[in-house]
Amino acid sequence: MAFLVMLALVMAPATVVAVSPAAGVGGTAATSPVPLPTPSAPAATPHPSMPWSIGTATPFGQLLRYVWVPPQPVVVETPLAVTEGERLGSQQQVVQVPGYYASETTLGFYYPERWVIERVGPAAYRWRVAAAEFRRR
C-alpha cells in the first residue's frame, strides 16, 4: 500500500511557483505568482564580480588577479654617536619593508594599506602606514 502511495506521489504532476513578497504570510498576491528561475538562469546571468558580468560598475573596475609585491630591502644610514657637535661616523643598516598583495583590475591597480619607511630628517627614518590608493593604467 505504501508503495502505491509513493508511486502516485512520484508520478503526479506538480507545479512549483513562488509567491510575491507583497502577498505577505497567508495572504494572496495582488500580482500573479513569480515562477522559479529555470536551471539555465545561472549561465545566463553570471555573478556580478565576474569579469564578463555587466553587473554593477565599481570605480576600480572588475578584479582580474592579485599580484604579490615582494618584500624590499632598504639601506638606511644612522649616526653612530655625536659628541660636542662632532659626528663620529655612521652605520648602514638594511631594513626590510614587508611585502603585500596588490589587486589588478580592468582599470588599474589597487594598493592596500601597507607599511613603508620614510626619511624625516638627516639620518632619521620612521615607519608609517601608507594609505590605500588606486592608480589608473
MOFEN-V526704 format. One record per residue. PHI is phi in radians with two decimals (none if undefined). BURIAL is # if it has 9 or more other ideal C-beta (glycine too) atoms within 8 Angstrom, else .. D_LAST is the distance of its C-alpha to the last C-alpha in Angstrom with 2 decimals. Layout:
BEGIN
PHI;BURIAL;D_LAST
PHI;BURIAL;D_LAST
END
This chain:
BEGIN
none;.;71.95
-1.09;.;68.58
-1.12;.;67.39
-1.18;.;68.27
-1.16;.;66.46
-1.11;.;63.32
-1.12;.;63.58
-1.15;.;64.01
-1.18;.;60.90
-1.24;.;58.79
-1.43;.;60.18
-1.26;.;60.00
-1.23;.;57.17
-2.30;.;54.82
-2.05;.;52.37
-2.02;.;49.53
-2.37;.;47.95
-1.83;.;46.09
-1.59;.;47.41
-1.05;#;45.27
-1.07;.;44.67
-1.18;.;46.52
-1.25;#;49.72
1.37;.;49.94
-1.43;.;52.02
1.36;.;55.14
-1.67;.;54.70
-1.87;.;54.13
-1.31;#;50.92
-1.27;.;51.00
-1.94;.;48.72
-1.24;.;49.02
-1.05;.;47.89
-1.62;.;44.31
-1.25;.;44.32
-1.19;.;42.44
-1.17;.;39.34
-1.33;.;40.05
-1.06;.;39.04
-1.47;.;36.46
-1.07;.;34.56
-1.04;.;32.09
-1.26;.;30.99
-1.40;.;30.66
-2.20;.;28.67
-1.21;#;26.08
-1.07;.;25.09
-1.05;.;22.46
-1.50;.;20.16
-1.34;#;20.09
-1.03;.;17.10
-1.53;.;19.63
-1.41;#;21.04
-1.71;.;20.98
-1.04;#;21.85
-1.10;.;20.84
-1.44;.;17.35
-1.95;.;15.62
-1.20;.;13.31
-1.77;#;10.90
1.51;.;11.31
-1.51;#;13.50
-1.18;#;13.81
-1.78;.;13.49
-2.91;.;14.82
-1.76;.;15.64
-2.01;#;14.91
-1.45;.;17.80
-1.72;.;17.24
-1.22;.;20.78
-1.04;.;23.16
-2.12;.;23.10
-1.36;.;26.40
-2.21;#;26.79
-1.62;.;29.95
-2.04;#;31.56
-1.90;.;34.79
-2.06;#;37.46
-1.25;#;40.87
-1.38;.;43.93
-2.79;.;46.47
-2.25;.;47.45
-2.19;.;51.16
0.86;.;52.60
1.45;.;49.50
-1.71;.;49.15
-1.67;.;46.18
-1.45;.;47.54
2.67;.;44.38
-2.43;#;41.03
-2.25;.;39.71
-1.64;.;36.34
-2.17;.;34.94
-1.80;.;32.08
-1.98;#;30.21
-1.82;.;27.78
-1.43;#;24.75
-1.09;.;24.42
-1.42;.;21.66
-2.78;.;19.63
-1.76;.;17.53
-1.79;#;13.84
-1.84;#;12.66
-1.62;#;9.93
-2.07;#;9.48
-1.20;.;8.75
-1.85;.;6.18
2.87;#;4.61
-2.16;#;7.38
-1.91;#;10.68
-1.83;#;13.09
-1.34;#;16.71
-1.05;.;19.55
-2.68;#;20.59
-1.47;#;23.29
-2.35;#;22.73
-1.96;#;25.46
-2.28;.;25.71
-1.54;.;28.31
-1.94;.;30.49
3.11;.;33.17
-1.16;.;34.98
1.03;.;35.23
-2.28;.;34.11
-2.28;#;31.17
-2.63;.;30.32
-1.54;.;28.25
-2.62;.;26.11
-1.63;.;23.79
-1.38;#;20.25
-1.19;.;19.05
-1.14;.;16.46
-2.57;.;13.04
-2.12;#;9.70
-2.02;.;6.56
-1.24;.;3.78
-1.23;.;0.00
END
